[in-house]
Amino acid sequence: PVIFRGTAWLLTADCVITNHHVVNARNRGEAPAPAADLARQAAAATARFDYDDPAAAGVELATTRLEASDPDLDYAVLRLEQAPTGRTPLVVARAGVPDVTSSEPLRLRYFTDTLRGSSGSPVFDDDWRVVALHRASVGVSGVKFQGRPTAVVNVGTPMPAILAHLSG
């Protein structure tokens, strides 16, 4: 099988959140997974903690099911088979977004260095609260960062939008 990788983080004691496109693992040009296939992919996923280097073994936990997802908001919540030992969920900002490149209800643009595979990473404010779920980097024109033109900005889904969808 083809193995796809992305980033996830603890939303609750036994649930991780990542991007829908990470769980909806498809080759370029392939149609999105039907709901049943998406559920199977989520249930067969593995979360690896303490993985910050290709040589690091980390601690692996299997997922058991897809709890919630939305392709437009590009998020997926997966239930772990057990809560990881010694871990606490990240603190999520419930409302408001800090000063960033631009903010819309469903899209936050910001400047942060990211690497391939960063989809699903938390986007923090200055108080280390998660304000968005990183989903992509996009090319831009006419945008300046620290007084210089930049060709790329990052895009995330604001956490208030995800929380509203989860409680809806």
ZAMARGU-4260 file (C-alpha; in steps of 0.2 Angstrom, whole numbers, plus 5000, padded with zeros to 4 digits):
<rodrens>
0) 5000/5000/5000 | 5005/5018/4998 | 5008/5027/5014 | 5003/5045/5016 | 5009/5056/5030
5) 5003/5072/5038 | 5003/5080/5055 | 4990/5079/5069 | 4989/5084/5087 | 4978/5080/5102
10) 4962/5089/5102 | 4955/5079/5117 | 4963/5066/5128 | 4960/5052/5115 | 4956/5061/5098
15) 4968/5069/5086 | 4964/5082/5073 | 4972/5083/5056 | 4967/5088/5038 | 4953/5080/5029
20) 4965/5079/5014 | 4978/5069/5025 | 4965/5056/5029 | 4957/5056/5011 | 4974/5049/5005
25) 4973/5050/4986 | 4986/5050/4972 | 4986/5066/4962 | 4972/5066/4950 | 4962/5052/4959
30) 4944/5056/4964 | 4940/5059/4983 | 4937/5044/4993 | 4919/5038/4995 | 4912/5040/5013
35) 4915/5021/5017 | 4933/5021/5010 | 4937/5037/5020 | 4930/5029/5036 | 4941/5014/5033
40) 4956/5024/5030 | 4954/5034/5046 | 4951/5018/5056 | 4967/5011/5048 | 4978/5026/5052
45) 4992/5027/5065 | 4997/5042/5076 | 5015/5043/5080 | 5020/5053/5095 | 5038/5059/5098
50) 5041/5058/5080 | 5052/5074/5076 | 5066/5066/5065 | 5065/5052/5052 | 5077/5041/5064
55) 5065/5043/5079 | 5055/5028/5082 | 5041/5037/5092 | 5026/5030/5101 | 5013/5023/5089
60) 4994/5022/5093 | 4981/5015/5081 | 4965/5025/5077 | 4948/5017/5079 | 4937/5028/5069
65) 4933/5044/5060 | 4923/5055/5073 | 4920/5070/5062 | 4927/5078/5046 | 4923/5091/5033
70) 4932/5093/5016 | 4928/5112/5014 | 4935/5116/5031 | 4948/5103/5028 | 4948/5094/5045
75) 4946/5077/5052 | 4945/5071/5070 | 4951/5053/5073 | 4948/5043/5089 | 4963/5034/5096
80) 4963/5016/5103 | 4968/5024/5119 | 4974/5040/5126 | 4993/5043/5125 | 5002/5042/5141
85) 5008/5058/5148 | 5000/5069/5135 | 4987/5083/5137 | 4977/5091/5123 | 4983/5107/5116
90) 4973/5123/5122 | 4962/5129/5108 | 4957/5147/5106 | 4938/5148/5106 | 4936/5165/5098
95) 4946/5179/5090 | 4961/5178/5078 | 4977/5187/5081 | 4984/5200/5069 | 4989/5190/5054
100) 4991/5193/5035 | 4972/5191/5033 | 4958/5183/5041 | 4941/5177/5035 | 4928/5166/5044
105) 4935/5151/5035 | 4952/5155/5030 | 4967/5162/5040 | 4983/5168/5030 | 4999/5169/5040
110) 5018/5169/5039 | 5027/5154/5047 | 5040/5143/5040 | 5033/5126/5036 | 5039/5110/5028
115) 5031/5097/5017 | 5020/5086/5028 | 5015/5101/5039 | 4997/5099/5034 | 4987/5096/5050
120) 4999/5106/5061 | 4992/5118/5075 | 4994/5137/5071 | 4997/5145/5088 | 4995/5163/5094
125) 5007/5172/5105 | 5000/5163/5121 | 5002/5146/5113 | 4983/5143/5110 | 4979/5135/5094
130) 4970/5147/5083 | 4970/5137/5066 | 4973/5121/5058 | 4987/5123/5045 | 4981/5116/5028
135) 4992/5123/5014 | 5004/5136/5007 | 4999/5146/4992 | 5008/5158/4980 | 5003/5176/4981
140) 5008/5192/4973 | 5008/5210/4980 | 5010/5204/4998 | 5024/5210/5009 | 5032/5202/5024
145) 5043/5213/5035 | 5044/5226/5021 | 5049/5214/5008 | 5039/5205/4994 | 5035/5187/4998
150) 5029/5174/4985 | 5021/5162/4998 | 5009/5163/5013 | 5002/5149/5023 | 4983/5145/5025
155) 4974/5138/5039 | 4956/5135/5045 | 4952/5145/5060 | 4948/5134/5075 | 4932/5144/5079
160) 4925/5138/5062 | 4930/5120/5066 | 4922/5120/5083 | 4906/5128/5077 | 4905/5113/5064
165) 4909/5100/5077 | 4895/5107/5089 | 4883/5110/5074
</rodrens>
